Amino acid sequence: MLHHKSPHVLCVTQQLRNIELIDPSFQWHGPKGKIISENSTAQVTSTGSLIFQSFEEAMSGVYTCFLEYKPTVEEVVKNVQLKYVVYAFREPRFYYQFTARYHAAPCNSIYNISFEKKLLQILSKLVLDLSCEVSLFKSECHRIKMQRAGLQNELFFTFS
């Protein structure tokens, strides 16, 4: 969560969590370089976990933990590197709403339902790369008297 203390980001694999590690040494690097234990925005615990004190959008990025340890006293030092992608997501504080009007088949026609589904698919594809989505907020069909065209069926869609 933004601007809150984070859960622990572990610097061990599931397998390593369940065994003894001799002389473990943990080092974390974030998007802006090495993270030291005394850092005000992030803390490395004695067990190697990374904790963010107040996570902000600018802190998003790849975080890498380097772990050195010995499985037993006699064995050589082993190295493990774990990478995490940590990012902030904020719900938008605003949204856009627009209304579209189309000539339609009679209001109870199945063609209008098909048109509505296809229109929503097309709009969703248009905004796919924009990290947003289109939702159908309201759909209504009305018979409207046009000046020179008589009675017409019109579909009104409101999207957000």
ABEGO torsion letter per residue (X at the ends): XBGBBBBBBBABBAAAAABBBBGBBBBBBBAAEBBBAABAABBBBAAGBBBBABBBAAABEBBBBBBBBBABAABBBBBBBBBBBBBBBBBBABBBBBBBBBBBBBAABAAAAAAAAAAAAAAAAAAAAAGBBBBBABBBBBBBBBAAAEBBBBBBBBBX
